[in-house]
């Protein structure tokens, strides 16, 4: 199960999806984090614990993308988010 | 409902340097920066004393930075207009915080006690006026009226 770290807030600014670290996360991740639209879509889904299968299913329902590609992309995104401390394991 | 066109799932992290002055913080304006406030009104979004403020620039409009203040709810968004340059916004400046939305403006102050909240929105055609937006993009104050 994957879930986002609530210390990181997503804001849409001037057409860009910007993640802002807050609280203790600021000391770990400084600077600016920018997401693409589909990455932001996944981020928003992670407000509650999700399995990879759930994320893939919802992405395929919303976007014109085959499931295998969606799964690969989502897996890579989750790995990056986890490496940056932006996920909590549900 | 029609499906949206898919785009690659990217995440970009740009590390930025941040200097902290004794009573405030320097913010690098060229790309953006974060500043921790030691004197924060408890907005409920971040722990008191841990206040994140980010400001970054649009490369297409280098004199018009976009700032996000985490001080006080609702979450305010700043978009600088032509007045930004007149206010003396520049890379590495030390900024001071005010509590009043009506007084929000850039004010270089090396001895500041309160890092500045930049939430005045200057309309491109305004001369000295501006708008304040809430987190939903609704105008909450119109200085030009």
gemmi code that builds the backbone of each chain (N, CA, C; Angstrom):
import gemmi

chains = {
    "A": [
        ("UNK", (0.847, -1.177, 0.000), (0.000, 0.000, 0.000), (0.894, 1.243, 0.000)),
        ("UNK", (0.493, 2.194, -0.774), (1.250, 3.438, -0.861), (0.368, 4.600, -0.457)),
        ("UNK", (0.984, 5.577, 0.237), (0.258, 6.768, 0.638), (1.236, 7.930, 0.722)),
        ("UNK", (0.758, 9.088, 0.394), (1.671, 10.243, 0.384), (1.946, 10.734, 1.796)),
        ("UNK", (3.099, 11.337, 1.930), (3.494, 11.998, 3.170), (2.810, 13.348, 3.200)),
        ("UNK", (1.995, 13.564, 4.204), (1.203, 14.796, 4.280), (2.037, 16.045, 4.565)),
        ("UNK", (3.335, 15.860, 4.793), (4.212, 17.031, 4.943), (4.430, 17.719, 3.603)),
        ("UNK", (4.092, 17.045, 2.529), (4.292, 17.591, 1.187), (2.936, 17.995, 0.615)),
        ("UNK", (2.838, 19.260, 0.231), (1.580, 19.803, -0.254), (1.689, 20.110, -1.741)),
        ("UNK", (0.668, 19.711, -2.474), (0.641, 19.971, -3.910), (-0.172, 21.230, -4.181)),
        ("UNK", (0.393, 22.120, -4.982), (-0.304, 23.325, -5.395), (-0.141, 23.493, -6.899)),
        ("UNK", (-1.198, 23.937, -7.536), (-1.111, 24.249, -8.960), (-0.870, 25.744, -9.096)),
        ("UNK", (0.270, 26.108, -9.619), (0.656, 27.504, -9.728), (0.994, 27.802, -11.181)),
        ("UNK", (0.253, 28.717, -11.753), (0.534, 29.155, -13.124), (0.634, 27.964, -14.077)),
        ("UNK", (-0.269, 26.999, -13.895), (-0.300, 25.864, -14.800), (0.690, 24.772, -14.489)),
        ("UNK", (1.495, 24.966, -13.453), (2.447, 23.932, -13.064), (2.036, 23.303, -11.741)),
        ("UNK", (2.392, 22.047, -11.583), (2.081, 21.339, -10.343), (3.344, 21.344, -9.481)),
        ("UNK", (3.284, 22.093, -8.411), (4.437, 22.282, -7.538), (4.164, 21.609, -6.205)),
        ("UNK", (5.139, 20.848, -5.739), (5.009, 20.248, -4.413), (5.883, 21.029, -3.456)),
        ("UNK", (5.296, 21.384, -2.330), (5.984, 22.195, -1.336), (6.230, 21.358, -0.090)),
        ("UNK", (7.484, 21.199, 0.289), (7.747, 20.499, 1.547), (7.436, 21.402, 2.728)),
        ("UNK", (6.834, 20.854, 3.756), (6.528, 21.631, 4.952), (7.032, 20.885, 6.180)),
        ("UNK", (7.027, 21.578, 7.288), (7.416, 20.945, 8.536), (8.818, 20.389, 8.489)),
        ("UNK", (8.979, 19.231, 9.068), (10.295, 18.615, 9.173), (10.854, 18.218, 7.805)),
        ("UNK", (9.985, 18.045, 6.857), (10.437, 17.621, 5.528), (11.284, 18.678, 4.847)),
        ("UNK", (11.146, 19.921, 5.277), (11.912, 20.999, 4.660), (13.409, 20.764, 4.828)),
        ("UNK", (13.769, 20.206, 5.954), (15.189, 19.980, 6.198), (15.723, 18.825, 5.369)),
        ("UNK", (14.829, 17.972, 4.891), (15.263, 16.816, 4.105), (15.202, 17.085, 2.608)),
        ("UNK", (14.170, 17.804, 2.212), (13.969, 18.081, 0.783), (13.777, 19.577, 0.605)),
        ("UNK", (14.801, 20.245, 0.169), (14.674, 21.681, -0.076), (14.570, 21.908, -1.573)),
        ("UNK", (14.188, 23.103, -1.941), (14.103, 23.416, -3.352), (12.707, 23.269, -3.886)),
        ("UNK", (12.610, 22.991, -5.143), (11.339, 22.974, -5.834), (11.108, 21.627, -6.488)),
        ("UNK", (9.917, 21.082, -6.281), (9.548, 19.797, -6.867), (8.395, 20.031, -7.823)),
        ("UNK", (8.584, 19.667, -9.057), (7.566, 19.884, -10.087), (7.083, 18.548, -10.629)),
        ("UNK", (5.783, 18.419, -10.715), (5.178, 17.201, -11.246), (4.523, 17.474, -12.592)),
        ("UNK", (4.493, 16.446, -13.418), (3.676, 16.532, -14.633), (2.222, 16.306, -14.229)),
        ("UNK", (1.318, 16.503, -15.169), (-0.103, 16.354, -14.862), (-0.421, 14.941, -14.391)),
        ("UNK", (0.156, 13.960, -15.054), (-0.166, 12.579, -14.679), (0.473, 12.216, -13.343)),
        ("UNK", (1.635, 12.757, -13.069), (2.254, 12.527, -11.761), (1.398, 13.160, -10.670)),
        ("UNK", (0.874, 14.335, -10.943), (0.006, 15.000, -9.977), (-1.280, 14.195, -9.782)),
        ("UNK", (-1.745, 13.571, -10.838), (-2.931, 12.716, -10.752), (-2.677, 11.571, -9.773)),
        ("UNK", (-1.527, 10.947, -9.892), (-1.175, 9.861, -8.980), (-1.021, 10.397, -7.558)),
        ("UNK", (-0.372, 11.536, -7.430), (-0.167, 12.137, -6.109), (-1.503, 12.375, -5.403)),
        ("UNK", (-2.459, 12.877, -6.150), (-3.768, 13.129, -5.556), (-4.455, 11.838, -5.116)),
        ("UNK", (-4.205, 10.752, -5.856), (-4.801, 9.469, -5.478), (-4.196, 8.928, -4.196)),
        ("UNK", (-2.995, 9.359, -3.886), (-2.282, 8.834, -2.734), (-2.675, 9.515, -1.423)),
        ("UNK", (-3.822, 10.222, -1.445), (-4.298, 10.798, -0.191), (-4.786, 9.705, 0.753)),
        ("UNK", (-5.094, 8.563, 0.185), (-5.450, 7.392, 0.980), (-4.564, 6.233, 0.528)),
        ("UNK", (-4.365, 5.239, 1.357), (-3.525, 4.104, 0.967), (-4.051, 3.415, -0.284)),
        ("UNK", (-3.158, 3.162, -1.232), (-3.535, 2.545, -2.506), (-2.546, 1.440, -2.836)),
        ("UNK", (-3.053, 0.442, -3.498), (-2.162, -0.558, -4.058), (-1.731, -0.111, -5.441)),
        ("UNK", (-0.684, -0.738, -5.939), (-0.231, -0.412, -7.288), (-1.338, -0.718, -8.293)),
        ("UNK", (-2.033, -1.809, -8.073), (-3.108, -2.198, -8.991), (-4.215, -1.139, -9.039)),
        ("UNK", (-4.544, -0.578, -7.883), (-5.567, 0.469, -7.850), (-5.111, 1.693, -8.633)),
        ("UNK", (-3.853, 2.063, -8.444), (-3.334, 3.234, -9.138), (-3.336, 3.013, -10.648)),
        ("UNK", (-2.948, 1.830, -11.061), (-2.934, 1.511, -12.488), (-4.353, 1.555, -13.051)),
        ("UNK", (-5.273, 0.956, -12.328), (-6.660, 0.903, -12.791), (-7.244, 2.303, -12.966)),
        ("UNK", (-7.018, 3.154, -12.000), (-7.581, 4.517, -12.078), (-6.901, 5.330, -13.178)),
        ("UNK", (-5.619, 5.082, -13.392), (-4.911, 5.813, -14.442), (-5.425, 5.400, -15.819)),
        ("UNK", (-5.619, 4.112, -15.994), (-6.122, 3.612, -17.273), (-7.545, 4.110, -17.533)),
        ("UNK", (-8.305, 4.255, -16.473), (-9.673, 4.765, -16.625), (-9.678, 6.236, -17.030)),
        ("UNK", (-8.668, 6.969, -16.577), (-8.669, 8.414, -16.810), (-7.881, 8.832, -18.044)),
        ("UNK", (-6.878, 8.061, -18.407), (-5.985, 8.472, -19.486), (-5.908, 7.418, -20.593)),
        ("UNK", (-5.562, 7.889, -21.756), (-5.381, 6.998, -22.903), (-3.984, 6.385, -22.813)),
        ("UNK", (-3.900, 5.320, -22.031), (-2.616, 4.661, -21.843), (-2.873, 3.184, -21.578)),
        ("UNK", (-2.085, 2.313, -22.196), (-2.248, 0.885, -21.914), (-1.771, 0.562, -20.506)),
        ("UNK", (-2.386, -0.425, -19.919), (-2.093, -0.773, -18.530), (-0.623, -1.122, -18.285)),
        ("UNK", (0.033, -1.878, -19.167), (1.441, -2.209, -18.883), (2.328, -0.976, -18.788)),
        ("UNK", (2.098, -0.013, -19.679), (2.902, 1.202, -19.614), (2.586, 1.985, -18.342)),
        ("UNK", (1.300, 2.069, -18.042), (0.908, 2.801, -16.830), (1.562, 2.177, -15.600)),
        ("UNK", (1.569, 0.860, -15.556), (2.153, 0.189, -14.396), (3.643, 0.484, -14.284)),
        ("UNK", (4.339, 0.444, -15.410), (5.762, 0.731, -15.392), (6.057, 2.152, -14.965)),
        ("UNK", (5.283, 3.084, -15.513), (5.506, 4.491, -15.181), (5.174, 4.765, -13.725)),
        ("UNK", (4.082, 4.204, -13.261), (3.679, 4.427, -11.878), (4.704, 3.823, -10.922)),
        ("UNK", (5.208, 2.666, -11.246), (6.213, 2.027, -10.389), (7.452, 2.902, -10.278)),
        ("UNK", (7.866, 3.461, -11.392), (9.039, 4.338, -11.371), (8.763, 5.595, -10.561)),
        ("UNK", (7.581, 6.143, -10.737), (7.222, 7.361, -9.999), (7.195, 7.080, -8.505)),
        ("UNK", (6.605, 5.965, -8.126), (6.531, 5.626, -6.702), (7.928, 5.440, -6.113)),
        ("UNK", (8.804, 4.858, -6.889), (10.173, 4.673, -6.415), (10.860, 6.008, -6.170)),
        ("UNK", (10.633, 6.960, -7.069), (11.236, 8.286, -6.906), (10.629, 9.002, -5.709)),
        ("UNK", (9.324, 8.916, -5.577), (8.668, 9.569, -4.446), (9.146, 8.981, -3.127)),
        ("UNK", (9.296, 7.675, -3.116), (9.746, 7.016, -1.892), (11.175, 7.418, -1.550)),
        ("UNK", (12.019, 7.501, -2.563), (13.419, 7.872, -2.331), (13.544, 9.270, -1.756)),
        ("UNK", (12.574, 10.111, -2.056), (12.598, 11.490, -1.569), (11.849, 11.635, -0.251)),
        ("UNK", (11.379, 10.533, 0.293), (10.668, 10.599, 1.562), (9.267, 11.152, 1.442)),
        ("UNK", (8.710, 11.097, 0.241), (7.402, 11.701, 0.017), (6.258, 10.695, 0.159)),
        ("UNK", (6.596, 9.467, 0.487), (5.579, 8.449, 0.698), (5.695, 7.879, 2.101)),
        ("UNK", (4.581, 7.422, 2.606), (4.578, 6.645, 3.828), (3.976, 5.298, 3.473)),
        ("UNK", (4.502, 4.284, 4.067), (4.014, 2.949, 3.744), (2.746, 2.682, 4.536)),
        ("UNK", (1.655, 2.429, 3.841), (0.379, 2.171, 4.497), (0.227, 0.725, 4.917)),
    ],
    "B": [
        ("UNK", (-17.187, 9.474, -19.949), (-16.311, 10.637, -20.039), (-15.093, 10.286, -20.885)),
        ("UNK", (-14.730, 11.173, -21.773), (-13.589, 10.918, -22.642), (-12.309, 10.898, -21.821)),
        ("UNK", (-11.394, 10.007, -22.204), (-10.126, 9.925, -21.488), (-9.211, 11.050, -21.929)),
        ("UNK", (-8.375, 11.454, -21.001), (-7.432, 12.521, -21.299), (-6.184, 11.945, -21.960)),
        ("UNK", (-5.510, 12.808, -22.671), (-4.281, 12.391, -23.321), (-3.211, 12.163, -22.273)),
        ("UNK", (-2.502, 11.067, -22.431), (-1.507, 10.696, -21.428), (-0.204, 11.437, -21.661)),
        ("UNK", (0.455, 11.827, -20.580), (1.780, 12.425, -20.675), (2.695, 11.679, -19.709)),
        ("UNK", (3.975, 11.698, -19.949), (4.898, 10.967, -19.069), (4.786, 11.434, -17.628)),
        ("UNK", (4.965, 10.485, -16.722), (4.903, 10.796, -15.298), (6.274, 11.253, -14.838)),
        ("UNK", (6.445, 12.548, -14.785), (7.751, 13.072, -14.420), (7.705, 13.762, -13.074)),
        ("UNK", (8.826, 13.764, -12.438), (8.997, 14.517, -11.208), (10.387, 15.128, -11.254)),
        ("UNK", (10.449, 16.408, -11.094), (11.723, 17.103, -11.153), (11.981, 17.807, -9.831)),
        ("UNK", (13.154, 17.565, -9.319), (13.532, 18.197, -8.063), (14.725, 19.088, -8.320)),
        ("UNK", (14.534, 20.343, -8.067), (15.604, 21.297, -8.274), (16.067, 21.807, -6.914)),
        ("UNK", (17.283, 21.449, -6.564), (17.813, 21.909, -5.288), (18.201, 23.367, -5.392)),
        ("UNK", (17.929, 24.085, -4.361), (18.209, 25.518, -4.361), (18.971, 25.875, -3.103)),
        ("UNK", (19.830, 26.832, -3.239), (20.573, 27.267, -2.075), (19.733, 28.227, -1.252)),
        ("UNK", (19.876, 28.124, 0.005), (19.131, 29.017, 0.891), (20.067, 29.505, 1.993)),
        ("UNK", (20.173, 30.784, 2.095), (20.954, 31.357, 3.183), (20.009, 31.902, 4.234)),
        ("UNK", (20.385, 31.761, 5.448), (19.547, 32.297, 6.518), (20.296, 33.377, 7.268)),
        ("UNK", (19.740, 34.539, 7.284), (20.310, 35.633, 8.064), (19.947, 35.408, 9.530)),
        ("UNK", (20.488, 36.214, 10.396), (20.272, 36.031, 11.823), (18.797, 36.155, 12.183)),
        ("UNK", (18.151, 37.144, 11.625), (16.755, 37.388, 11.991), (15.820, 37.193, 10.821)),
        ("UNK", (16.231, 36.478, 9.818), (15.360, 36.277, 8.665), (16.013, 35.331, 7.691)),
        ("UNK", (15.762, 35.516, 6.435), (16.319, 34.599, 5.449), (16.533, 35.316, 4.137)),
        ("UNK", (17.563, 34.891, 3.417), (17.769, 35.354, 2.054), (17.071, 34.396, 1.105)),
        ("UNK", (16.442, 34.911, 0.147), (15.741, 34.075, -0.813), (16.344, 34.284, -2.192)),
        ("UNK", (16.778, 33.228, -2.785), (17.297, 33.335, -4.135), (16.143, 33.421, -5.102)),
        ("UNK", (16.117, 34.484, -5.841), (14.954, 34.765, -6.657), (15.065, 34.220, -8.075)),
        ("UNK", (16.243, 33.814, -8.486), (16.391, 33.447, -9.888), (15.545, 32.240, -10.256)),
        ("UNK", (15.500, 31.265, -9.379), (14.658, 30.118, -9.644), (13.635, 29.922, -8.535)),
        ("UNK", (14.006, 30.290, -7.364), (13.081, 30.107, -6.247), (13.851, 29.745, -4.998)),
        ("UNK", (13.192, 29.634, -3.917), (13.882, 29.275, -2.691), (12.883, 29.022, -1.591)),
        ("UNK", (13.346, 28.426, -0.548), (12.477, 28.234, 0.605), (13.093, 28.947, 1.797)),
        ("UNK", (12.264, 29.394, 2.674), (12.725, 30.136, 3.825), (11.984, 29.627, 5.046)),
        ("UNK", (12.705, 29.400, 6.097), (12.055, 29.003, 7.336), (11.910, 30.201, 8.252)),
        ("UNK", (10.753, 30.384, 8.740), (10.449, 31.549, 9.570), (10.520, 31.155, 11.036)),
        ("UNK", (11.226, 31.930, 11.792), (11.317, 31.657, 13.223), (10.212, 32.358, 13.996)),
        ("UNK", (9.448, 33.154, 13.308), (8.399, 33.912, 13.975), (7.115, 33.726, 13.189)),
        ("UNK", (6.493, 32.613, 13.400), (5.375, 32.237, 12.546), (4.061, 32.280, 13.315)),
        ("UNK", (3.071, 32.909, 12.708), (1.719, 32.767, 13.255), (1.246, 31.358, 12.954)),
        ("UNK", (0.705, 30.725, 13.902), (0.339, 29.332, 13.727), (-0.834, 29.206, 12.761)),
        ("UNK", (-0.531, 28.845, 11.544), (-1.562, 28.743, 10.519), (-2.210, 27.375, 10.512)),
        ("UNK", (-1.621, 26.462, 11.237), (-2.193, 25.120, 11.253), (-1.713, 24.257, 10.110)),
        ("UNK", (-1.001, 24.848, 9.155), (-0.524, 24.073, 8.023), (0.845, 23.479, 8.318)),
        ("UNK", (1.630, 24.217, 9.038), (2.961, 23.745, 9.409), (3.150, 24.046, 10.894)),
        ("UNK", (4.036, 23.316, 11.561), (4.255, 23.579, 12.985), (4.751, 25.007, 13.207)),
        ("UNK", (4.332, 25.602, 14.267), (4.757, 26.958, 14.592), (6.268, 26.989, 14.684)),
        ("UNK", (6.870, 27.971, 14.071), (8.313, 28.065, 14.053), (8.933, 27.340, 12.875)),
        ("UNK", (8.124, 26.642, 12.127), (8.609, 25.956, 10.932), (7.724, 26.387, 9.777)),
        ("UNK", (8.067, 27.467, 9.189), (7.194, 28.129, 8.232), (7.868, 28.080, 6.881)),
        ("UNK", (7.224, 27.499, 5.942), (7.815, 27.378, 4.622), (7.278, 28.453, 3.702)),
        ("UNK", (8.176, 29.149, 3.101), (7.779, 30.168, 2.147), (8.576, 29.932, 0.876)),
        ("UNK", (7.925, 29.908, -0.220), (8.625, 29.650, -1.464), (8.316, 30.748, -2.477)),
        ("UNK", (9.330, 31.146, -3.154), (9.103, 32.127, -4.209), (9.940, 31.731, -5.402)),
        ("UNK", (9.391, 31.817, -6.550), (10.140, 31.440, -7.729), (9.721, 32.310, -8.897)),
        ("UNK", (10.534, 32.308, -9.883), (10.304, 33.230, -10.987), (9.883, 32.486, -12.238)),
        ("UNK", (9.173, 33.167, -13.053), (8.817, 32.676, -14.377), (9.928, 33.119, -15.323)),
        ("UNK", (10.635, 32.185, -15.929), (11.754, 32.597, -16.807), (11.330, 33.543, -17.918)),
        ("UNK", (10.050, 33.470, -18.286), (9.580, 34.363, -19.338), (9.351, 35.775, -18.824)),
        ("UNK", (9.252, 35.876, -17.515), (9.045, 37.199, -16.918), (9.936, 37.301, -15.689)),
        ("UNK", (11.216, 37.504, -15.890), (12.154, 37.461, -14.759), (11.906, 38.505, -13.705)),
        ("UNK", (11.236, 39.558, -14.028), (10.943, 40.583, -13.029), (9.587, 40.377, -12.374)),
        ("UNK", (8.996, 39.254, -12.629), (7.670, 38.999, -12.085), (7.650, 37.646, -11.367)),
        ("UNK", (8.153, 37.622, -10.173), (8.225, 36.344, -9.463), (6.865, 35.867, -8.980)),
        ("UNK", (6.760, 34.611, -8.785), (5.560, 34.003, -8.231), (5.908, 33.500, -6.843)),
        ("UNK", (5.154, 33.888, -5.888), (5.473, 33.490, -4.534), (4.331, 32.756, -3.867)),
        ("UNK", (4.671, 31.869, -2.987), (3.675, 31.129, -2.233), (3.987, 31.326, -0.766)),
        ("UNK", (3.034, 31.800, -0.050), (3.260, 31.978, 1.375), (2.480, 30.954, 2.160)),
        ("UNK", (3.145, 30.347, 3.118), (2.468, 29.380, 3.962), (2.006, 29.999, 5.272)),
        ("UNK", (2.107, 31.305, 5.367), (1.715, 31.950, 6.611), (0.233, 32.234, 6.610)),
        ("UNK", (-0.432, 31.772, 7.592), (-1.856, 32.035, 7.805), (-2.753, 31.391, 6.759)),
        ("UNK", (-3.820, 30.862, 7.202), (-4.829, 30.382, 6.263), (-5.702, 31.576, 5.895)),
        ("UNK", (-6.346, 31.677, 4.753), (-6.124, 30.756, 3.653), (-4.771, 30.954, 2.987)),
        ("UNK", (-4.385, 29.997, 2.299), (-3.136, 29.954, 1.577), (-3.163, 31.013, 0.480)),
        ("UNK", (-2.175, 31.882, 0.485), (-2.189, 32.991, -0.450), (-1.209, 32.739, -1.588)),
        ("UNK", (-1.552, 33.261, -2.690), (-0.660, 33.133, -3.833), (-0.285, 34.509, -4.350)),
        ("UNK", (0.945, 34.675, -4.613), (1.390, 35.969, -5.119), (1.843, 35.836, -6.559)),
        ("UNK", (1.378, 36.695, -7.377), (1.882, 36.769, -8.740), (2.296, 38.206, -8.971)),
        ("UNK", (3.547, 38.408, -9.223), (4.044, 39.771, -9.370), (3.740, 40.341, -10.735)),
        ("UNK", (3.385, 41.551, -10.796), (3.155, 42.239, -12.063), (4.282, 43.199, -12.352)),
        ("UNK", (3.985, 44.188, -13.093), (5.027, 45.129, -13.484), (5.583, 45.876, -12.294)),
        ("UNK", (4.835, 45.928, -11.206), (5.309, 46.664, -10.039), (6.413, 45.953, -9.304)),
        ("UNK", (6.594, 44.668, -9.616), (7.615, 43.911, -8.905), (8.981, 44.551, -9.060)),
        ("UNK", (9.292, 44.904, -10.271), (10.608, 45.490, -10.506), (10.740, 46.800, -9.745)),
        ("UNK", (9.673, 47.533, -9.702), (9.706, 48.801, -8.994), (9.892, 48.594, -7.498)),
        ("UNK", (9.423, 47.457, -7.013), (9.587, 47.201, -5.589), (11.008, 46.754, -5.255)),
        ("UNK", (11.801, 46.537, -6.257), (13.194, 46.181, -5.982), (13.409, 44.716, -5.691)),
        ("UNK", (12.653, 43.876, -6.332), (12.865, 42.445, -6.141), (14.122, 42.021, -6.867)),
        ("UNK", (15.006, 41.327, -6.174), (16.226, 40.907, -6.814), (16.738, 39.640, -6.145)),
        ("UNK", (17.651, 39.012, -6.828), (18.178, 37.743, -6.345), (18.919, 37.924, -5.030)),
        ("UNK", (18.585, 37.101, -4.061), (19.312, 37.124, -2.811), (18.863, 38.195, -1.838)),
        ("UNK", (17.787, 38.852, -2.124), (17.366, 39.924, -1.225), (16.802, 39.363, 0.078)),
        ("UNK", (16.932, 40.113, 1.126), (16.313, 39.768, 2.403), (14.976, 40.471, 2.461)),
        ("UNK", (13.968, 39.747, 2.780), (12.638, 40.325, 2.746), (12.019, 40.299, 4.137)),
        ("UNK", (11.066, 41.154, 4.325), (10.450, 41.295, 5.635), (8.971, 40.983, 5.567)),
        ("UNK", (8.482, 40.391, 6.600), (7.097, 39.950, 6.620), (6.205, 40.984, 7.286)),
        ("UNK", (5.026, 41.123, 6.741), (4.023, 41.941, 7.391), (2.798, 41.083, 7.627)),
        ("UNK", (1.995, 41.488, 8.560), (0.813, 40.713, 8.863), (-0.415, 41.200, 8.129)),
        ("UNK", (-0.301, 42.385, 7.567), (-1.470, 42.968, 6.943), (-1.444, 42.737, 5.445)),
        ("UNK", (-2.545, 42.221, 4.932), (-2.615, 41.993, 3.492), (-2.473, 43.294, 2.734)),
        ("UNK", (-2.953, 44.359, 3.316), (-2.889, 45.645, 2.619), (-1.470, 46.172, 2.554)),
        ("UNK", (-0.639, 45.669, 3.427), (0.731, 46.182, 3.440), (1.706, 45.235, 2.758)),
        ("UNK", (1.184, 44.206, 2.166), (2.093, 43.225, 1.591), (2.867, 43.781, 0.427)),
        ("UNK", (4.156, 43.867, 0.570), (4.989, 44.319, -0.520), (6.433, 43.960, -0.188)),
        ("UNK", (7.254, 43.998, -1.207), (8.659, 43.703, -1.003), (9.337, 44.865, -0.298)),
        ("UNK", (10.075, 44.570, 0.735), (10.746, 45.648, 1.454), (12.096, 45.139, 1.940)),
        ("UNK", (13.150, 45.453, 1.230), (14.465, 45.008, 1.672), (14.768, 45.509, 3.077)),
        ("UNK", (15.057, 44.593, 3.969), (15.287, 45.020, 5.344), (16.273, 44.058, 5.990)),
        ("UNK", (17.502, 44.471, 6.176), (18.502, 43.553, 6.718), (18.269, 43.182, 8.173)),
        ("UNK", (17.507, 43.967, 8.919), (17.298, 43.704, 10.340), (15.886, 43.233, 10.626)),
        ("UNK", (15.293, 42.576, 9.661), (13.890, 42.227, 9.834), (13.707, 41.196, 10.941)),
        ("UNK", (12.593, 41.291, 11.590), (12.209, 40.328, 12.612), (11.133, 39.382, 12.118)),
        ("UNK", (10.473, 39.799, 11.075), (9.372, 38.999, 10.539), (9.542, 38.833, 9.041)),
        ("UNK", (9.913, 37.693, 8.594), (10.042, 37.481, 7.141), (8.768, 37.860, 6.412)),
        ("UNK", (8.917, 38.408, 5.250), (7.784, 39.033, 4.579), (6.846, 38.019, 3.965)),
        ("UNK", (5.590, 38.338, 4.011), (4.568, 37.556, 3.305), (4.252, 38.299, 2.026)),
        ("UNK", (4.546, 37.702, 0.918), (4.362, 38.378, -0.354), (3.078, 37.888, -0.975)),
        ("UNK", (2.019, 38.568, -0.729), (0.775, 38.107, -1.316), (0.001, 39.201, -2.016)),
        ("UNK", (0.689, 40.222, -2.431), (0.017, 41.208, -3.260), (0.128, 40.784, -4.719)),
        ("UNK", (-0.966, 40.827, -5.376), (-0.979, 40.522, -6.796), (-1.157, 41.821, -7.551)),
        ("UNK", (-0.226, 42.144, -8.373), (-0.329, 43.377, -9.145), (-0.839, 43.054, -10.531)),
        ("UNK", (-1.941, 43.599, -10.878), (-2.478, 43.378, -12.214), (-1.549, 44.017, -13.238)),
        ("UNK", (-1.388, 43.402, -14.391), (-0.439, 43.914, -15.382), (-0.691, 45.368, -15.761)),
        ("UNK", (-1.920, 45.758, -15.740), (-2.225, 47.116, -16.167), (-2.348, 48.072, -14.991)),
        ("UNK", (-2.201, 47.553, -13.794), (-2.378, 48.409, -12.630), (-1.144, 49.260, -12.392)),
        ("UNK", (-1.349, 50.444, -11.865), (-0.211, 51.290, -11.505), (-0.288, 51.533, -10.010)),
        ("UNK", (0.306, 50.625, -9.281), (0.304, 50.776, -7.832), (-0.799, 50.000, -7.154)),
        ("UNK", (-1.687, 49.422, -7.919), (-2.781, 48.670, -7.300), (-2.505, 47.191, -7.338)),
        ("UNK", (-3.463, 46.418, -6.975), (-3.249, 44.978, -7.023), (-4.430, 44.220, -6.492)),
        ("UNK", (-4.353, 42.946, -6.635), (-5.406, 42.044, -6.182), (-4.793, 41.015, -5.251)),
        ("UNK", (-5.556, 40.573, -4.293), (-5.148, 39.470, -3.449), (-6.066, 38.289, -3.744)),
        ("UNK", (-5.446, 37.148, -3.941), (-6.220, 35.955, -4.255), (-6.169, 34.968, -3.099)),
        ("UNK", (-7.233, 34.190, -2.925), (-7.159, 33.114, -1.964), (-6.670, 31.863, -2.693)),
        ("UNK", (-6.608, 30.769, -1.955), (-5.994, 29.570, -2.518), (-6.803, 29.000, -3.669)),
        ("UNK", (-8.048, 29.428, -3.793), (-8.875, 28.933, -4.883), (-8.883, 29.867, -6.075)),
        ("UNK", (-8.063, 30.893, -6.025), (-7.997, 31.813, -7.139), (-9.072, 32.876, -7.116)),
        ("UNK", (-9.796, 32.986, -6.021), (-10.828, 34.006, -5.909), (-10.222, 35.310, -5.398)),
        ("UNK", (-10.624, 36.410, -5.983), (-10.126, 37.708, -5.537), (-10.764, 38.025, -4.180)),
        ("UNK", (-9.931, 38.272, -3.192), (-10.456, 38.594, -1.871), (-10.266, 40.067, -1.543)),
        ("UNK", (-9.423, 40.737, -2.284), (-9.230, 42.165, -2.058), (-8.741, 42.799, -3.331)),
        ("UNK", (-9.346, 43.924, -3.683), (-8.981, 44.610, -4.906), (-8.467, 45.999, -4.555)),
        ("UNK", (-7.174, 46.148, -4.628), (-6.587, 47.433, -4.237), (-6.806, 48.514, -5.270)),
        ("UNK", (-7.235, 48.122, -6.459), (-7.399, 49.129, -7.493), (-8.769, 49.774, -7.441)),
        ("UNK", (-9.672, 49.201, -6.674), (-11.037, 49.768, -6.632), (-11.169, 50.837, -5.570)),
    ],
}
model = gemmi.Model(1)
for chain_id, residues in chains.items():
    chain = gemmi.Chain(chain_id)
    for i, (resn, *xyz) in enumerate(residues, 1):
        res = gemmi.Residue()
        res.name, res.seqid = resn, gemmi.SeqId(i, " ")
        for name, pos in zip(("N", "CA", "C"), xyz):
            atom = gemmi.Atom()
            atom.name, atom.element = name, gemmi.Element(name[0])
            atom.pos, atom.b_iso = gemmi.Position(*pos), 0.0
            res.add_atom(atom)
        chain.add_residue(res)
    model.add_chain(chain)
structure = gemmi.Structure()
structure.add_model(model)
structure.setup_entities()
